[in-house]
Amino acid sequence: MKAHLRVARREDCLRLMELIQELAIYERAPDEVTVTLQHFQEAGFGPRPVWKAFVAEVDDFIVGFALYYVRYSTWKGSRLYLEDLVVTEIMRGKGIGKLLFNRLVQEASELGFNGMSWQVLDWNEPAIKFYKKYEAGLEAGWLNASLSTEQILNHQP
């Protein structure tokens, strides 16, 4: 079994959405995925794409992906922000996550980014162990904050 990496295409979006749902279940938040397939496709492949992804295929079937976008930090400059690194459960432990992560590191270097950043749940020990192999810094003391579409609409000036 050998995984092949390539850039994601519009026609991959349905499979990527399946893997996103699998990730949401793993992260104990299955009802939090509210993006539609159409919105996901347009956000990646419409006139103003905001994300890019690499997919890992085994026997022409997508078994994992890494999706990123550009984040700008006023302290650090342009950075690659890893939104999701997902490998389907039955394919974990076979080096596919490493292939995808290494491709992101290469992408960050090729595009001249000033680093990479991402989030990992504090209870996700396999992921934390994986990132520590790269000597990744894990920051304590930051809380995630967000507003939903409803909250934005409810607080218009």
BELHUMO-V677709 format. One line per field, one symbol per residue. ss: DSSP state (@ for helix, = for strand, . for the rest). psi: psi as a letter, one per 20 degrees, with the letter a starting at -180 (. if undefined). burial: I if it has 9 or more other C-alpha atoms within 8 Angstrom, else O. Layout:
BEGIN
ss->???
psi->???
burial->???
END
This chain:
BEGIN
ss->...====..@@@@@@@@@@@@@@@@@...@@@....@@@@@@@@@......=======..=============...===========.@@@....@@@@@@@@@@@@@@@.....===......@@@@@@@@................@@@@@@...
psi->ppqpqrpqrgiihghhhghghgghghjklhiioiqqggggghhhjahmqiqqqpqpqplkppirrpprrppppihibpqpoogpoppqgijqjjjgggggghhgggggghikqkaqqrqppiimgggggghhhjkqpopripqpqrprgghghikp.
burial->OOIOIOOIOOOOIOOIIOIIIIIIIOOOIIOOIOOOIOOIIIIIIOOOIOIIIIIIIIOOOIIIIIIIIIOOOOOOIIIIIIIOIIIIOOIIOOOIIOIIIOIIIOOIOOOOIIOIOOOOOOOOOOOIOOIIOOOOOOOOOOOOOOOOOOOIOOOOO
END
